[in-house]
Amino acid sequence: MKPTLERAARAICRFEGHPENIQFEGRAMWQSYLPQARAVLQAIEEPDMAMVSAAVDKAKQIGAGDFVGIYRAMIGAVIEG
């Protein structure tokens, strides 16, 4: 299990108001949200212009080698719209 996919599934589970680790159909509830988490991540796999612009701006500020900072800027562009 990829940690990011699991974190996304757990977040969706909490968002829906369910405890993450209660048992549902023989497994932890959060695992039932893996398809939704995968769909969201696939939907943002291809960056849009806002994400690219955020990456370029951040790279100019902090340097192109700060991949974490650039990634966060790109995801922030998605969240903030």
C-alpha positions in Angstrom: 0.0 0.0 0.0 1.3 3.4 -1.0 1.4 5.8 2.0 -0.1 8.7 0.0 -3.0 6.6 -1.3 -3.7 5.3 2.2 -3.6 8.9 3.6 -6.0 10.0 0.9 -8.4 7.1 1.6 -8.3 7.8 5.3 -9.0 11.5 4.7 -12.1 10.7 2.6 -13.3 8.2 5.2 -13.0 10.9 7.9 -14.6 13.5 5.7 -17.6 11.1 5.3 -17.8 11.0 9.1 -16.6 7.4 9.6 -14.0 6.2 12.1 -11.0 5.0 10.0 -10.3 1.8 11.7 -13.8 0.3 12.5 -14.3 -2.9 10.7 -16.4 -2.9 7.6 -16.8 -6.0 5.4 -13.9 -7.6 7.1 -11.4 -4.8 6.8 -10.7 -1.3 8.1 -13.3 1.2 7.0 -10.8 3.5 5.3 -9.9 0.7 2.9 -13.3 0.9 1.3 -12.4 4.4 0.2 -9.3 3.4 -1.8 -11.2 3.5 -5.2 -12.3 7.1 -4.5 -8.8 8.1 -3.4 -7.2 6.5 -6.5 -9.7 8.4 -8.7 -8.9 11.7 -7.2 -5.2 11.2 -7.5 -5.5 10.1 -11.1 -7.6 13.2 -11.8 -4.8 15.5 -10.7 -2.0 13.4 -12.2 -1.8 15.7 -15.2 -1.0 19.2 -13.9 -3.2 22.1 -15.2 -1.8 25.6 -15.9 -2.4 26.8 -12.4 -0.3 24.0 -11.0 2.5 24.6 -13.6 2.4 28.3 -12.8 2.6 27.6 -9.1 5.6 25.3 -9.6 7.4 27.8 -11.7 6.8 30.6 -9.2 7.9 28.5 -6.3 11.0 27.3 -8.1 12.0 30.9 -8.7 11.6 31.6 -5.0 13.2 28.6 -3.4 15.2 26.9 -6.2 14.4 24.2 -8.6 15.9 21.5 -6.3 13.3 21.9 -3.6 10.9 19.3 -4.9 8.8 19.1 -1.8 8.2 22.9 -1.8 7.3 22.8 -5.5 5.0 19.8 -5.0 3.2 21.6 -2.1 2.8 24.7 -4.2 1.3 22.7 -7.0 -1.2 20.9 -4.7 -1.9 24.2 -3.0 -2.9 25.6 -6.4 -5.4 22.8 -6.8 -6.9 23.2 -3.3 -7.1 27.0 -3.4 -8.5 27.0 -6.9 
